[in-house]
Amino acid sequence: MTGSDVLIVGLLALGGFLVGGVVSFWPRNKVGAVICAVLAVLAVGGAVLRLLP
């Protein structure tokens, strides 16, 4: 497993963790949920960009 593969897996895991934060924050704190959602999109977007040749 190369360093790039580890980075992709880490970014996807971080994105999943942040999506879980969005789900847990949404009923109580909309601002926290939006911040988590933006960070999740950035993490998953970074992982997808690393996958593209």
N, C-alpha and C positions, 0 to 999 in steps of 0.2 A: 504494500500500500504506500503510495507516494504522499508527499506533503500536500499536494494539490487535492488528492482524494480525502485526506483528513480534514482539510479546510472546507470542502464541499459538505461533508457529513456534519461537521461542526456547525456550519451556517444553517443547514436544514434543521438540525436539532434545536438551534437557537430560535429559528423561525417558529417551530412547533411549540416551543416553550412560551414564546411571546403570544401566539394565538391562544394558548390556554389562559394567559393573563388577560387577554381581551374578553374572553368568555367570563372569567371570574370578576372582572372590574365593571362590566357593562351595567348591571343593575344599580350599583352604588355610585360609581364615579365615571362619568362619561369622558372627562378629560384624560384620565389615566388610561381608559380603554382606547381612545384615539391615539395617544402616544405609543402604546403597545402595538397597535395596528400598524402605524407608520414604521416602527422598528422591525416588525415582522415582515412587512413588504420589502424593506431594504435588505434584510438578511436572506430571504428567499430569492429576491432578485439577484443578489450577489452570487448565490450558489448557482442559479440558472446561468448567469453570465460566465461563470467558471466552467460550466459544462459545455458551453458552445465552443466550437473550434476556432 
